[in-house]
Amino acid sequence: MAQIGTQLDTGFFAELDPADRKALTELSRRRRFPAGSTLMLAGQVGTDVMVLVSGRVKVTYLTEDGREAILDFRGPGELLGELAVLDGSPRSNTIQAIEAVDALTMSATEFKTLVASSPTVANTLLQHVIRRSKDSDRKLVEFGASHTLGRVAARLLEMVERFGTVTDVGHVIDLPITQEELAGWTGASREAVAKALHALRESGLITTERRRFTVLDLEGLERRCR
């Protein structure tokens, strides 16, 4: 049985009933991955699912011209790899650790058995899949309707909500993301993202350091999304 030292209070794991969390944990084994590791690879058969215990990962898709498009970042409590396991298709995305990761890993057979035997797990999983689908739809509309600066502002706001820490100077985004990765997440060139960040700095809305962003004016940044 994989023991969890601290209670995970976010993501899919936190939404499960206590009995379901216990069952999932007992069926899992603990695995650790160093930063830069590939946890799951696009095109592979879905042989397992994971729940992140600590560390963050990026979910990516390789475009036809060889560019890395970033679909999402995920952290502790989040479920990974469930769609390929549920529908039997090859994995559509690659998941890579952007920092050291600790995860609970369960085989595809064990996960499907757990879902089939527990209506509460099945319902939580359904809500989880619906939420991600709605988020993907929202971003698709946003990409078609917003300019680069608006999309960059929207991603910064999302990072504040999911990974932000309030300090005396502003909302510090605790996610080690590069400008190139931010470009891949906004569907823009690195040059266009650099110009957008420069404009937001000049407006006094953010400050930037290497792999670190601080939002100084949350309401002002929200206005730039429109």
CORCORUR-V400652 format. One record per residue. SS is DSSP state (alpha for helix, beta for strand, coil for the rest). PHI is phi in radians with two decimals (999 if undefined). Layout:
SS,PHI  SS,PHI
This chain:
coil,999  coil,-1.50  coil,-1.56  coil,-1.88  coil,-1.23  coil,-2.16  coil,-1.24  coil,-1.42  coil,-1.98  coil,-2.39  alpha,1.28  alpha,-0.98  alpha,-1.05  alpha,-1.18  alpha,-1.40  coil,-1.30  coil,-1.15  alpha,-0.91  alpha,-1.14  alpha,-1.23  alpha,-1.05  alpha,-1.10  alpha,-1.11  alpha,-1.08  alpha,-1.12  alpha,-1.21  alpha,-1.49  coil,-1.76  beta,-2.14  beta,-1.48  beta,-2.31  beta,-2.14  beta,-2.28  coil,-1.27  coil,-0.97  coil,1.61  coil,-1.23  beta,-1.66  beta,-1.44  beta,-2.51  coil,-2.15  coil,-0.98  coil,1.67  coil,-1.37  coil,-1.25  coil,-1.37  coil,-1.69  beta,-2.73  beta,-2.19  beta,-2.36  beta,-2.09  beta,-1.24  beta,-1.71  beta,-2.65  coil,1.53  coil,-2.14  beta,-2.28  beta,-2.00  beta,-1.82  beta,-2.23  beta,-2.39  beta,-1.57  coil,-1.29  coil,-1.09  coil,-1.60  coil,1.50  coil,-1.50  beta,-1.56  beta,-1.66  beta,-1.65  beta,-1.58  beta,-2.99  beta,-2.06  beta,-2.35  coil,-2.31  coil,-0.91  coil,1.60  coil,-1.41  beta,-1.63  beta,-2.20  coil,1.44  alpha,-1.27  alpha,-1.16  alpha,-1.11  alpha,-1.24  alpha,-1.27  alpha,-1.79  coil,1.34  coil,-1.53  coil,-1.08  coil,-1.10  coil,-1.61  coil,-2.28  beta,-1.82  beta,-2.10  beta,-2.22  beta,-1.29  coil,-1.71  coil,-2.69  coil,-1.00  beta,-2.17  beta,-2.08  beta,-2.47  beta,-1.63  beta,-2.03  beta,-2.27  beta,-1.18  alpha,-1.02  alpha,-1.10  alpha,-1.13  alpha,-1.15  alpha,-1.14  alpha,-1.14  alpha,-1.10  alpha,-1.10  alpha,-1.20  alpha,-1.58  coil,-2.23  alpha,-1.04  alpha,-1.24  alpha,-1.14  alpha,-1.06  alpha,-1.18  alpha,-1.10  alpha,-1.11  alpha,-1.06  alpha,-1.08  alpha,-1.10  alpha,-1.16  alpha,-1.07  alpha,-1.08  alpha,-1.17  alpha,-1.14  alpha,-1.12  alpha,-1.14  alpha,-1.11  alpha,-1.10  alpha,-1.07  alpha,-1.21  alpha,-1.12  alpha,-1.13  alpha,-1.05  alpha,-1.11  alpha,-1.40  alpha,-1.84  coil,-1.90  coil,-1.44  alpha,-1.02  alpha,-1.06  alpha,-1.12  alpha,-1.22  alpha,-1.11  alpha,-1.07  alpha,-1.13  alpha,-1.21  alpha,-1.10  alpha,-1.12  alpha,-1.10  alpha,-1.18  alpha,-1.06  alpha,-1.12  alpha,-1.63  alpha,-2.27  beta,-1.51  beta,-2.22  beta,-1.38  coil,-2.24  coil,-1.13  coil,-1.67  coil,2.70  beta,-1.64  beta,-1.49  beta,-1.52  coil,-1.60  coil,-2.55  coil,-1.34  coil,-1.99  coil,-1.57  alpha,-1.10  alpha,-1.14  alpha,-1.20  alpha,-1.09  alpha,-1.11  alpha,-1.13  alpha,-1.45  alpha,-1.71  coil,1.20  coil,-2.33  coil,-1.28  alpha,-1.09  alpha,-1.12  alpha,-1.14  alpha,-1.18  alpha,-1.07  alpha,-1.15  alpha,-1.14  alpha,-1.12  alpha,-1.07  alpha,-1.12  alpha,-1.22  alpha,-1.17  alpha,-1.10  coil,-1.45  coil,1.31  coil,-1.58  beta,-2.49  beta,-2.19  beta,-2.27  beta,-2.31  coil,-1.13  coil,0.99  beta,-2.67  beta,-2.21  beta,-2.22  beta,-1.60  coil,-1.57  coil,-2.35  alpha,-1.17  alpha,-1.16  alpha,-1.11  alpha,-1.19  alpha,-1.06  alpha,-1.14  alpha,-1.33  coil,-1.36  coil,-1.49
